[in-house]
Amino acid sequence: MSSGFSLSPFDIQSHLYSSFIQGSTADVALRVSGRWHAVYQLHRVVLIQSDFFRSLFTSDFREASQSHARSRGAGQIDIIFDDTNITRAAFEICLSRLYGGGPSLHLPESLVPSTSQPLSPSFTTGLCSELIPNGSHPATPRFLLSLLATSIYLSIPTVASQALSLIFKTINPYTVIHYLNFALGRSIDYTPPLWADPDAAAGLEGVAEILEHEFPITSTPVSADEELSGMTSKVSTISIDGGLSEVFEGSRSSDSSHDESGTSSHHYGAISDKIGEACACWLVRWASDLLTLEQRDEGAPERPIKALEHPQGYYSLEVASTYGPLVWRRGGLDASWVSALVSADAFFVKNERARYDFARAVVELRRSHGISPSEERHWRTMFDTGIYYANMSVEDIIAISSDVSSTTHEPYVPMQVLQTALWSQSLLRHQITYRPPGLPGQTPSPPPRDKELGIAVLTTDLKNSPAKGNVHEVYYPVLSDSSVRLGDNGNDPQGSSDGSVSMEDLFKFSHSPVPYARQSTNKSGSSHKVSVQSDVRLSCSEETFFGLRGERYSISECLAVDPAGKRRFTPFPPARFGVEFWDIDTLKEKSRLHSQTIWHAGSLFNIYIQIVKKKGQTQLGIYLHRQSTIEPIPSPSAPYPSFSKALSEEGSFNKTEAPSGVSISARSPVIGPPFAGMALASPTLHSSHSLIGTGLGRINTPSSASPPSSPLSSMPGNHGSQSFTSIPLPYTSIPTTPTQPYRDPRSAISAYFSISCPSATGSSHMRFTSAPDVFSVSQSWGWKTSALRTEEYMEIVNENGAEPVLRSSIKSLRATVVLGLT
């Protein structure tokens, strides 16, 4: 009788990894040529876990039949990496993962944003040398991009998923341009590195036999066509012995091309677009705040690099860049991207005048380094089409008409553009206020046709328009019902039930239209829900600046984007404005916290939020409200006074070029408050009338039921613990009634709108859009989410429920709003 003996899975894995480290009993030698030249002694049975190597070893061009070169007894295969994003360290990490081991990745903590430091610790401290534990490899931005490119090439989805997740996790002022350039198909060498990355993977320095000089390839070249015959996964362009093949479905023609800098260009399809989309979301959320910092740092000397003493068991990763974040200055965003960001509906500024002031400041910052003809073309487009002057006051338009650049001594905006805006204003005012003589006065409840102005036209009606060939005749689409999440969703790609992830999972888009329930209230006060499935699909690619490009079309373009002829367009640009809500964690259930009140097209509007707790779950509702002109203007949310004073004392804003409408948080070079966002999960659209009692299943709260906090007439004399309890929270400021050039006499109007809410760190947005709804005076329409990332902004109180004595952070939620009439 014999006793059996078997190895445990751990023993087998340890044996394989030891063979990898020592290069023993190898049956294949990979001779790699690319950014480095080396030979690796490896094992087929391990490598075929990768789809790339499986095709290499099992397809018709098997090495055994085409190569007779030997390296230490193993058959040699020559592989040429034409993708310059593939580095030695990333390749060795990928190999080690196939063997079930390899160094852990150490993410520099200074790069990771959090709710307490949404711009990452590096924003306040600058880049510093990092202590890396021995045996760990530094996960710098450059390395993560290389690891992603390499794992896509080799088709190792688990490694690609980890790299992509860490990229999303580290979007901040220092990395956003690195990641955006990668998404645009540029090499990792296009942007200077932040740290001095090691050449080899940590602990794997000996697995490669480095070839110091070029050696002739002795094996028979493997043709790309033969290699592709067995490839099933989606990978980037690859080269075997110089042959190029595109095997990624949907990749653009720019793959393996060269950009204007001369560096090779590689685009990784949907994965690149996902990164670009997350960067675009981050930029519209934070980029306006960074202008102050870059103005302050302009011309500042380079910071000295201090040597870092490292304790035993660690090694130091030295800083390679000692300058501050570079976004708006030359060397950061391309001029086309500057124009797209400033023009974007989701770009966070207070209003159109603030948008103009911001654009002006950025252009002068760029021009201070010299005038570039190519940039000037983009500046003209930005000022001509990216700012809706028709939604400014006449006083602002007059002021802009005489605003001249100190660099070029030319006006920023052509007079014809401003005159067209004034004409558009006059037409809309006439449409709203004019009543033909002889008609009876307005009735309390106008006929349904009077609720619409009749300014929205179907695409089919534009076909016969006499202005069809006029490229200067511009139309804006009327929005439809939709709910979508853009950018990083904070989750790993959805894989199979066993937790595994495939390359196909990685290439799936995460922002497909989401079905949701829409709720309205009729005259009797009853409510009903209608399930809506949006048919609007977003195009988030490089051509649309990853979803930033606004919809603004000539008549011929309207016909092209809507061949079915079912959409509606209006010749009047929608209002765009930004709102910010502070200290949401102190908002009581069902109480309202309002934004500033704005005037548009004869009516007053504001946004308010509301906390609702249902079945132990916290929901946040956000609503557009048509404000009554005879009721008091609600007090708008504002930062806590002591925090506001601290910001004003810390800031060094250049007021001669500052955007006048940027919120107070944008006026400080150090952004302290963590800004929160909402998670998307089956949102519900509600109608809320201030004069109707609350009913089951809807939010219809009288405005008197939740009076806003009253602002104090004076500031506290000190910032100690007593001052934090002397002012009710959430704090609100004194309301300001906006100027009203005219009033819409109708008691009910038809309006479409959208609200975009960024996440706490800004790398994702939720965008809710509503088809035209009827807004009576004091009526609201909006959404509430059924699930919410409350930890992003909800303060954890003491056990007795009292407010913390010292508030470690000031939290706010930003949103951008688009509002138009039909």
C-alpha positions in Angstrom: 0.0 0.0 0.0 1.5 3.3 -1.1 0.7 6.7 0.3 0.0 9.4 -2.3 1.8 12.7 -2.3 0.5 15.9 -4.0 1.7 19.5 -4.2 -0.6 22.3 -3.0 -1.5 25.0 -5.4 0.7 27.4 -3.5 3.7 25.0 -3.9 3.1 24.8 -7.6 2.8 28.6 -7.9 5.9 29.1 -5.9 7.8 26.6 -8.1 6.7 28.3 -11.3 7.6 31.8 -10.0 11.0 30.6 -8.8 11.6 29.1 -12.3 10.7 32.5 -13.7 13.1 34.4 -11.5 16.0 32.0 -12.1 15.2 31.5 -15.8 15.5 27.7 -15.3 13.9 24.9 -17.4 12.7 27.5 -19.9 11.2 26.2 -23.1 11.0 29.5 -24.9 13.2 32.6 -25.1 11.6 35.9 -26.0 14.0 38.3 -27.7 12.3 41.7 -27.2 13.1 44.8 -29.2 11.5 48.1 -28.5 12.5 50.8 -25.9 14.9 48.2 -24.6 16.5 45.0 -26.0 16.6 41.9 -23.9 16.0 38.1 -23.9 13.6 36.5 -21.4 13.8 32.8 -20.5 10.1 31.8 -20.1 7.6 28.9 -20.1 4.9 28.4 -22.7 2.4 26.8 -20.3 2.4 29.9 -18.2 2.5 32.5 -21.0 -0.6 31.0 -22.8 -2.8 32.5 -20.1 -2.4 35.6 -22.2 -4.4 35.6 -25.4 -1.5 37.2 -27.2 0.9 34.4 -26.3 -1.8 31.8 -26.8 -2.1 32.9 -30.4 1.6 33.1 -30.7 2.1 29.5 -29.7 -0.9 27.8 -31.1 -1.6 29.4 -34.5 -0.2 28.4 -37.9 3.0 30.4 -37.4 4.2 28.3 -34.4 7.7 29.1 -33.5 8.8 25.4 -33.8 8.1 25.5 -37.6 9.6 28.8 -38.3 12.6 29.4 -36.0 15.6 27.3 -35.3 17.5 29.8 -33.2 18.2 28.6 -29.6 18.9 30.6 -26.5 20.3 28.5 -23.5 18.4 25.5 -24.9 15.1 27.2 -25.5 13.6 28.1 -28.9 13.9 31.8 -29.5 11.1 34.1 -30.7 11.7 37.7 -31.7 9.1 40.3 -30.8 9.3 43.9 -31.8 7.2 46.4 -29.8 6.3 49.3 -32.0 4.2 50.8 -29.3 6.5 53.2 -27.5 4.2 53.2 -24.5 5.4 49.7 -23.7 8.3 49.9 -21.2 10.6 47.3 -19.7 9.1 47.7 -16.1 5.5 47.3 -17.3 6.4 44.3 -19.5 8.1 42.5 -16.6 5.2 43.3 -14.2 2.9 41.7 -16.7 5.1 38.6 -17.0 5.3 38.3 -13.2 1.5 38.4 -12.9 1.2 35.5 -15.3 3.5 33.6 -13.0 1.3 34.5 -10.0 3.7 36.8 -8.3 5.7 40.0 -8.8 6.1 43.1 -6.8 3.2 44.9 -5.3 2.4 48.4 -6.7 2.9 51.3 -4.4 0.7 54.2 -5.2 2.1 57.6 -4.0 -0.3 58.8 -1.4 0.2 62.4 -2.4 -1.6 61.6 -5.8 -4.8 60.2 -4.3 -7.7 62.6 -4.0 -10.2 62.1 -1.1 -13.2 63.9 0.2 -11.0 65.7 2.7 -8.5 66.7 0.0 -10.4 66.5 -3.3 -7.4 67.9 -5.3 -5.0 65.4 -3.6 -2.4 66.2 -1.0 0.1 67.1 -3.7 -2.0 70.2 -4.5 -1.1 71.8 -1.2 2.4 70.3 -0.6 3.7 70.0 -4.1 5.4 67.0 -5.5 7.8 65.4 -3.1 10.1 62.4 -3.0 8.3 59.2 -2.1 9.4 56.4 0.2 8.7 53.1 -1.5 8.9 49.8 0.5 11.6 47.5 -0.7 10.1 44.9 -3.1 7.3 47.3 -4.2 7.2 49.1 -7.5 6.2 52.8 -7.7 2.9 53.2 -9.4 3.6 56.6 -10.9 1.3 58.0 -13.6 3.7 57.3 -16.3 4.1 53.7 -15.2 0.4 53.1 -14.9 -0.2 54.3 -18.4 2.6 52.0 -19.6 1.2 49.1 -17.7 -2.2 49.7 -19.2 -0.8 49.8 -22.7 1.3 46.7 -22.2 -1.5 44.7 -20.6 -3.8 45.6 -23.5 -1.2 44.6 -26.0 -0.6 41.3 -24.3 -4.3 40.9 -23.5 -4.1 40.4 -19.8 -7.4 41.9 -18.6 -6.8 41.6 -14.8 -3.7 43.7 -15.1 -5.3 46.2 -17.4 -8.3 46.5 -15.0 -6.0 47.2 -12.1 -4.1 49.8 -14.1 -7.2 51.5 -15.3 -8.7 51.6 -11.8 -5.5 53.2 -10.4 -5.5 55.8 -13.2 -9.1 56.8 -12.3 -8.1 56.9 -8.7 -5.2 59.4 -9.2 -6.7 62.1 -11.5 -5.6 65.4 -9.9 -4.0 68.7 -11.0 -0.6 67.1 -11.6 -1.8 64.0 -13.5 -4.8 65.2 -15.5 -2.8 66.4 -18.5 -0.7 63.2 -18.5 -3.8 61.1 -18.6 -5.6 63.3 -21.1 -2.6 63.3 -23.5 -2.6 59.5 -23.3 -6.3 59.4 -24.1 -5.6 61.6 -27.1 -3.1 59.0 -28.5 0.1 60.6 -27.4 3.1 58.8 -26.1 3.9 58.7 -22.4 7.0 60.7 -23.4 4.9 63.6 -24.6 4.5 65.0 -21.0 7.5 65.2 -18.7 7.5 62.6 -16.0 6.7 63.6 -12.4 9.1 61.1 -10.8 12.3 59.3 -12.0 10.8 55.9 -12.8 13.1 52.8 -12.4 13.9 51.0 -15.7 13.3 47.5 -14.4 10.5 46.2 -12.3 11.3 46.2 -8.6 12.8 42.8 -7.6 12.9 41.6 -11.2 16.1 43.3 -12.3 17.7 39.9 -13.1 15.0 38.3 -15.2 16.1 40.1 -18.4 19.3 39.4 -20.2 20.0 42.9 -21.5 21.4 43.2 -25.0 23.7 46.2 -25.0 24.2 46.3 -28.8 21.9 45.5 -31.7 22.1 41.9 -32.8 20.8 40.4 -36.0 17.5 38.5 -35.7 18.4 34.9 -36.5 14.9 33.5 -36.3 12.5 33.6 -39.2 10.3 36.7 -38.9 6.7 36.1 -38.0 4.4 38.0 -40.3 1.6 40.1 -38.7 -1.0 38.6 -41.0 -0.2 35.1 -39.6 -0.3 36.4 -36.1 -3.7 37.9 -36.5 -5.2 34.7 -37.7 -5.5 33.4 -34.2 -6.0 36.6 -32.3 -9.5 36.9 -30.7 -9.1 39.6 -28.1 -9.2 43.3 -28.6 -5.7 44.7 -28.4 -3.8 47.7 -29.7 -1.6 47.6 -32.9 1.2 45.2 -32.6 4.4 44.4 -34.5 6.2 41.2 -34.9 9.5 41.9 -36.6 8.3 45.2 -37.9 4.9 44.1 -39.2 2.0 46.3 -38.3 -1.6 45.0 -37.8 -4.7 46.6 -36.5 -6.7 44.1 -34.4 -8.6 46.5 -32.2 -12.1 46.8 -33.4 -13.2 50.4 -33.8 -9.7 51.9 -33.5 -9.2 55.1 -35.4 -6.9 55.6 -38.3 -4.5 57.6 -36.1 -3.2 54.4 -34.6 0.6 54.1 -35.0 0.6 57.4 -36.7 2.6 60.5 -35.6 1.3 63.6 -34.1 2.7 67.1 -34.5 5.4 66.5 -31.9 6.9 63.6 -33.9 6.1 61.1 -31.2 4.3 57.9 -32.2 0.6 57.9 -31.5 -1.5 55.0 -30.2 -5.1 54.9 -29.3 -6.6 52.1 -27.3 -10.2 52.5 -28.4 -12.9 52.6 -25.7 -10.3 52.4 -22.9 -8.6 55.6 -24.1 -12.0 57.2 -24.4 -12.9 56.3 -20.9 -9.8 57.9 -19.5 -10.4 61.0 -21.7 -14.0 61.2 -20.5 -12.9 61.1 -16.8 -10.3 63.8 -17.4 -12.9 65.9 -19.2 -15.3 65.6 -16.2 -12.5 66.5 -13.9 -11.5 69.6 -15.9 -14.9 71.1 -16.1 -15.2 70.6 -12.3 -11.8 71.9 -11.2 -10.0 73.6 -14.0 -11.5 77.0 -13.3 -10.2 76.8 -9.7 -6.7 76.1 -11.0 -6.4 79.4 -12.9 -5.7 81.3 -9.7 -2.9 79.0 -8.8 -1.3 79.2 -12.3 -1.5 83.0 -12.3 0.2 83.1 -8.9 2.9 80.6 -10.0 3.6 82.3 -13.3 7.3 83.2 -13.4 7.9 81.6 -10.0 11.3 80.0 -9.6 11.7 76.2 -9.7 11.4 74.7 -6.3 14.7 73.1 -5.0 14.7 69.3 -4.7 15.4 68.1 -1.2 17.1 64.8 -0.7 14.9 62.4 1.3 16.4 60.2 3.9 14.8 56.8 3.9 14.7 54.4 6.8 15.7 50.8 6.5 13.4 48.8 4.3 12.6 51.7 2.0 14.1 53.3 -1.0 13.5 56.9 -2.3 11.7 57.7 -5.5 13.1 61.1 -6.6 11.0 63.9 -8.0 11.7 64.8 -11.7 9.4 67.8 -11.9 9.5 70.7 -9.5 7.0 73.0 -11.1 3.4 73.4 -10.1 0.4 72.0 -12.0 0.3 73.0 -15.6 -3.2 73.2 -17.1 -4.1 76.6 -18.6 -0.6 77.9 -19.3 1.2 77.1 -22.5 2.5 73.5 -22.3 -0.7 72.4 -20.6 -4.0 72.1 -22.5 -4.0 72.5 -26.3 -5.7 75.7 -27.4 -8.5 73.6 -28.9 -9.2 72.0 -25.5 -9.1 75.4 -23.8 -11.8 76.6 -26.2 -13.8 73.4 -25.7 -13.7 73.6 -21.9 -14.6 77.3 -21.7 -17.5 76.6 -24.2 -18.8 73.5 -22.5 -22.2 73.5 -20.8 -20.8 71.6 -17.8 -18.0 74.1 -17.2 -18.4 75.4 -13.7 -18.8 79.2 -13.8 -21.4 81.4 -12.2 -22.9 82.7 -15.5 -22.0 83.8 -19.0 -20.3 87.0 -17.9 -18.1 85.0 -15.6 -17.4 82.6 -18.5 -16.2 85.6 -20.6 -14.0 87.0 -17.9 -12.4 83.6 -17.4 -11.8 83.1 -21.1 -10.2 86.6 -21.2 -7.9 85.8 -18.3 -6.7 82.5 -19.8 -6.1 84.1 -23.2 -4.0 86.9 -21.7 -2.1 84.3 -19.7 -1.2 82.4 -22.9 -0.4 85.6 -24.8 2.1 86.6 -22.1 4.3 83.9 -23.5 4.0 85.2 -27.1 1.2 85.2 -29.7 0.7 82.0 -31.6 -1.3 82.2 -34.8 -2.7 78.7 -34.4 -3.9 79.6 -30.9 -5.5 82.8 -32.0 -7.7 80.9 -34.4 -9.1 78.9 -31.5 -9.5 82.1 -29.4 -11.6 83.6 -32.1 -13.8 80.6 -32.2 -14.1 80.5 -28.4 -15.1 84.2 -28.2 -17.4 84.1 -31.2 -19.4 80.9 -30.5 -18.5 79.5 -27.1 -20.1 82.3 -25.0 -23.8 83.1 -25.1 -23.8 86.9 -25.1 -27.6 86.9 -25.7 -28.0 85.8 -22.1 -26.0 88.7 -20.7 -27.3 92.0 -19.6 -27.2 95.0 -22.0 -24.7 96.6 -19.6 -22.4 93.6 -19.8 -22.6 93.6 -23.6 -21.7 97.3 -23.8 -18.8 96.8 -21.5 -17.5 93.9 -23.5 -17.8 95.8 -26.7 -15.1 98.2 -25.5 -12.9 95.6 -23.8 -9.6 95.5 -25.6 -6.7 93.1 -25.1 -3.6 94.6 -23.5 -1.5 92.4 -25.7 -2.9 92.7 -29.2 -4.8 96.0 -28.6 -7.8 94.4 -30.4 -11.3 93.7 -28.9 -11.9 90.1 -27.8 -15.3 89.9 -29.4 -16.2 91.3 -32.9 -19.0 93.9 -32.8 -21.1 91.8 -35.2 -21.3 89.0 -32.7 -22.5 91.4 -29.9 -25.0 93.0 -32.2 -26.4 89.6 -33.2 -26.7 88.8 -29.4 -28.7 92.0 -28.8 -30.9 91.3 -31.8 -31.6 87.8 -30.4 -32.5 89.3 -27.0 -34.9 91.7 -28.6 -36.6 88.9 -30.6 -37.1 86.7 -27.5 -38.4 89.6 -25.5 -40.9 90.5 -28.2 -42.0 86.8 -28.4 -42.6 86.7 -24.7 -44.2 90.1 -24.0 -46.0 91.0 -27.2 -49.8 90.5 -27.3 -51.8 91.4 -30.4 -54.2 94.3 -29.8 -57.8 93.5 -29.3 -57.3 90.2 -27.4 -58.7 89.8 -23.9 -56.4 90.0 -21.0 -54.4 87.0 -19.7 -56.6 84.4 -17.9 -55.4 82.7 -14.7 -55.0 79.5 -16.6 -53.9 80.1 -20.2 -54.7 77.6 -22.9 -52.0 75.0 -23.4 -50.8 76.5 -26.6 -49.9 79.8 -24.7 -47.6 77.8 -22.4 -45.3 77.4 -25.4 -43.8 80.3 -27.2 -43.8 78.5 -30.5 -40.0 79.1 -31.0 -39.1 75.4 -31.2 -39.2 73.9 -34.7 -39.0 70.3 -35.9 -36.0 69.3 -38.1 -38.4 68.6 -40.9 -39.6 72.2 -40.8 -36.0 73.4 -41.2 -35.6 71.6 -44.6 -37.6 74.3 -46.4 -36.2 77.2 -44.4 -34.9 80.1 -46.6 -31.9 80.3 -44.3 -30.9 76.7 -45.0 -27.6 77.7 -46.6 -26.7 80.4 -44.0 -24.0 79.0 -41.8 -24.5 81.9 -39.4 -28.1 80.9 -38.6 -27.6 78.8 -35.4 -30.0 76.5 -33.7 -29.9 74.7 -30.3 -31.5 71.3 -29.7 -34.4 71.0 -27.2 -33.4 68.4 -24.7 -35.2 65.1 -24.1 -35.6 63.0 -21.0 -32.4 61.1 -20.1 -30.2 60.2 -17.2 -26.5 59.4 -17.7 -23.3 59.0 -15.9 -20.1 60.3 -17.5 -16.5 59.5 -16.5 -15.1 57.2 -13.9 -17.9 55.3 -12.2 -15.7 54.3 -9.3 -16.2 50.6 -9.9 -14.3 47.9 -11.5 -15.6 46.7 -14.9 -18.5 44.3 -14.6 -17.2 40.8 -15.3 -18.6 37.3 -14.9 -20.2 35.9 -11.9 -16.9 34.4 -10.7 -15.3 37.8 -10.5 -13.2 37.5 -13.5 -12.9 40.3 -16.1 -12.4 40.0 -19.8 -11.0 42.4 -22.4 -14.5 42.8 -23.7 -15.7 43.9 -20.3 -13.0 46.6 -20.2 -14.0 47.9 -23.6 -17.7 48.4 -22.6 -18.9 51.9 -22.2 -20.4 52.8 -18.8 -22.6 55.7 -19.8 -25.3 54.1 -21.8 -28.7 55.8 -21.4 -30.4 54.7 -18.2 -34.2 54.1 -18.1 -35.9 55.9 -15.2 -39.4 56.9 -13.9 -40.7 60.4 -14.5 -43.2 61.8 -12.1 -45.6 64.8 -12.6 -48.6 66.3 -10.8 -51.9 67.2 -12.5 -54.5 69.8 -11.5 -56.2 67.5 -9.0 -53.0 67.0 -7.1 -52.6 63.4 -8.0 -49.4 62.0 -9.4 -48.5 59.5 -11.9 -45.3 57.9 -13.1 -44.3 57.2 -16.7 -41.4 54.9 -17.5 -39.1 56.6 -20.0 -36.3 55.0 -22.1 -34.2 57.7 -23.6 -33.1 57.2 -27.2 -30.3 59.8 -27.0 -26.8 58.3 -27.2 -23.8 60.3 -26.3 -20.7 60.4 -28.4 -17.7 60.6 -26.0 -14.7 60.5 -28.2 -11.8 62.7 -29.0 -13.8 64.4 -31.8 -16.4 65.6 -29.3 -13.8 66.4 -26.6 -15.1 63.3 -24.7 -18.6 64.6 -24.4 -17.8 68.3 -23.7 -18.7 69.7 -27.1 -22.0 71.5 -26.9 -24.8 71.1 -29.5 -24.9 74.2 -31.6 -25.8 73.7 -35.2 -26.4 75.4 -38.5 -29.5 74.3 -40.3 -27.6 71.9 -42.6 -26.0 70.4 -39.5 -29.4 70.0 -37.8 -30.5 68.0 -40.8 -27.3 65.8 -40.6 -27.6 65.0 -36.9 -31.3 64.2 -37.1 -32.0 62.5 -40.4 -35.3 61.1 -38.9 -36.5 64.7 -38.4 -38.0 64.0 -35.0 -35.9 66.5 -32.8 -36.8 70.1 -32.1 -34.5 73.0 -32.2 -34.7 76.6 -31.1 -32.8 79.7 -32.4 -32.3 81.1 -28.9 -29.4 79.9 -26.7 -30.3 78.4 -23.4 -29.2 79.9 -20.1 -26.2 78.4 -18.4 -25.3 78.9 -14.8 -23.5 77.3 -11.9 -24.7 76.7 -8.4 -23.0 75.6 -5.2 -24.4 74.2 -2.0 -22.4 74.2 1.2 -22.6 72.1 4.4 -25.1 69.7 3.0 -24.5 67.4 5.9 -26.2 69.8 8.3 -29.3 70.1 6.1 -32.4 68.8 8.0 -34.6 66.2 6.4 -37.1 67.8 3.9 -35.7 71.2 4.4 -34.6 73.2 1.3 -31.2 74.8 0.6 -31.4 77.2 -2.3 -28.9 78.6 -4.8 -28.7 82.1 -6.0 -31.7 83.3 -8.0 -31.3 84.1 -11.7 -33.4 85.9 -14.2 -34.0 84.4 -17.7 -36.4 85.2 -20.4 -38.8 87.1 -18.1 -38.9 84.6 -15.2 -36.9 84.0 -12.0 -35.4 80.6 -11.4 -33.2 79.0 -8.7 -32.1 75.5 -7.8 -32.7 73.9 -4.4 -31.7 70.6 -2.8 -33.5 68.5 -0.3 -32.6 65.6 1.9 -35.1 62.8 2.2 -34.7 59.7 4.3 -36.8 56.7 3.3 -36.5 53.1 4.7 -33.1 53.9 6.2 -31.8 55.2 3.0 -30.7 58.8 2.4 -31.8 60.4 -0.8 -30.9 63.8 -2.3 -33.2 65.7 -4.5 -32.2 68.5 -6.7 -34.8 70.7 -8.3 -35.2 73.6 -10.7 -37.7 76.1 -9.2 -39.6 78.9 -11.0 -39.6 81.7 -8.3 -42.5 83.9 -7.8 -41.8 87.6 -8.3 -44.0 88.6 -5.4 -42.6 86.2 -2.8 -39.3 86.9 -1.0 -36.2 85.7 -2.8 -34.8 82.7 -0.8 -31.4 83.1 0.9 -28.7 81.3 -1.1 -26.3 78.8 0.3 -22.9 80.2 1.2 -19.7 79.1 2.8 -19.4 79.4 6.5 -18.2 83.0 7.4 -14.9 82.0 9.1 -14.1 79.8 6.1 -14.9 82.6 3.7 -12.6 84.9 5.6 -9.8 82.4 5.6 -10.1 82.0 1.9 -10.0 85.7 1.3 -7.0 86.1 3.5 -5.1 83.2 1.9 -5.9 84.1 -1.7 -3.7 86.2 -4.0 -6.0 86.6 -6.9 -5.1 88.9 -9.7 -8.3 90.9 -9.8 -7.4 92.7 -13.0 -7.8 89.5 -14.9 -9.9 87.5 -12.6 -13.3 86.0 -13.6 -15.7 88.3 -11.7 -18.3 85.6 -11.3 -16.1 82.7 -10.0 -17.2 81.4 -6.6 -15.2 82.2 -3.6 -13.5 78.9 -3.6 -12.0 79.7 -6.9 -10.3 82.8 -5.5 -7.9 81.0 -3.3 -4.7 79.3 -4.4 -5.5 76.5 -1.9 -8.8 74.7 -2.4 -9.8 73.4 0.9 -13.4 72.2 0.7 -14.1 68.7 -0.5 -17.0 68.9 -3.0 -19.5 66.1 -3.1 -21.5 64.5 -5.8 -24.3 62.0 -6.2 -24.4 58.5 -7.4 -26.7 57.4 -10.1 -29.3 54.8 -9.3 -32.9 54.9 -10.7 -33.5 58.7 -10.4 -37.0 59.9 -10.3 -38.2 63.1 -11.8 -40.7 65.0 -9.6 -43.0 68.0 -9.9 -43.2 70.1 -6.8 -45.7 73.0 -6.3 -45.1 75.2 -3.3 -48.9 75.6 -2.7 -49.8 72.0 -2.7 -49.6 69.7 0.3 -47.3 66.8 0.4 -48.8 63.7 -1.1 -47.7 60.1 -1.2 -44.9 59.3 -3.6 -44.0 62.9 -4.6 -42.4 65.9 -3.2 -44.8 68.8 -3.1 -43.7 70.8 -0.1 -45.0 74.3 0.6 -42.2 76.8 0.6 -43.2 78.0 4.0 -42.6 74.6 5.5 -38.9 74.8 5.2 -37.7 78.4 5.8 -34.1 79.0 4.8 -31.5 79.8 7.4 -31.3 83.5 8.2 -28.0 85.1 7.5 -26.5 87.1 10.4 -25.9 90.7 10.0 -22.4 90.5 11.5 -19.6 88.0 11.4 -18.5 86.3 14.6 -15.7 88.0 16.4 -13.4 84.9 16.6 -13.1 81.5 15.0 -13.0 79.5 18.2 -15.4 76.7 19.1 -18.1 79.0 20.2 -18.2 80.7 16.8 -19.0 77.4 15.2 -22.2 77.0 17.2 -23.3 80.6 17.1 -24.4 80.5 13.5 -27.0 78.1 12.2 -25.9 75.7 9.6 -26.2 75.3 6.7 -25.2 79.0 6.4 -27.0 81.2 3.9 -26.2 84.7 2.8 -28.3 87.8 2.2 -30.4 87.2 -1.0 -30.1 89.5 -4.0 -32.9 90.1 -6.4 -31.6 89.9 -9.9 -32.3 92.7 -12.4 -35.4 92.0 -14.4 -35.5 93.8 -17.7 -39.0 92.5 -18.3 -41.4 89.9 -16.9 -43.2 87.0 -18.6 -46.9 87.6 -17.9 -47.8 84.0 -18.4 -48.7 82.0 -15.2 -47.3 78.8 -16.9 -44.4 78.3 -19.2 -42.8 75.4 -21.1 -39.1 74.9 -20.3 -36.5 72.2 -20.8 -33.4 71.9 -18.7 -30.5 69.8 -17.5 -28.5 69.6 -14.3 -25.0 68.1 -14.2 -23.6 67.1 -10.8 -19.9 66.2 -10.4 -18.6 63.6 -7.9 -16.6 64.6 -4.9 -13.3 64.4 -6.7 -14.7 65.4 -10.0 -13.7 62.5 -12.2 -17.4 61.6 -13.0 -20.6 63.5 -13.6 -24.2 62.7 -13.4 -26.2 64.5 -16.0 -30.0 64.7 -15.8 -31.9 66.2 -18.7 -35.6 66.9 -18.9 -37.8 67.4 -22.0 -40.0 70.5 -21.9 -42.2 70.6 -18.7 -44.9 73.1 -17.7 -43.6 75.4 -15.0 -46.3 77.3 -13.1 -45.3 80.1 -10.8 -43.6 78.5 -7.7 -43.5 75.1 -9.3 -40.4 72.9 -9.3 -39.2 70.0 -11.4 -36.3 67.8 -10.6 -34.9 64.4 -9.6 -34.0 62.5 -6.5 -31.7 59.6 -6.4 -32.6 56.3 -4.8 -28.9 55.6 -3.8 -26.3 58.2 -2.8 -22.7 58.3 -1.9 -23.5 60.0 1.4 -20.0 59.5 2.7 -18.7 62.0 0.2 -20.2 64.9 1.9 -22.2 63.8 5.0 -20.4 64.8 8.2 -20.2 62.1 10.9 -21.6 63.7 14.1 -20.8 62.9 17.7 -22.7 60.1 19.4 -25.0 62.6 21.1 -26.0 64.0 17.7 -24.4 67.4 18.4 -22.4 69.2 15.7 -18.6 68.6 16.0 -16.9 71.4 17.9 -14.4 72.0 15.1 -15.3 71.3 11.6 -12.3 69.7 9.9 -13.7 70.5 6.4 -16.2 72.6 4.6 -18.2 70.5 2.1 -20.1 71.7 -0.9 -21.9 70.3 -4.0 -21.6 72.0 -7.3 -24.0 71.7 -10.2 -24.2 73.3 -13.7 -27.6 74.1 -15.1 -28.8 74.5 -18.7 -32.3 76.1 -19.1 -34.3 76.9 -22.2 -37.8 77.8 -23.3 -39.9 76.4 -26.1 
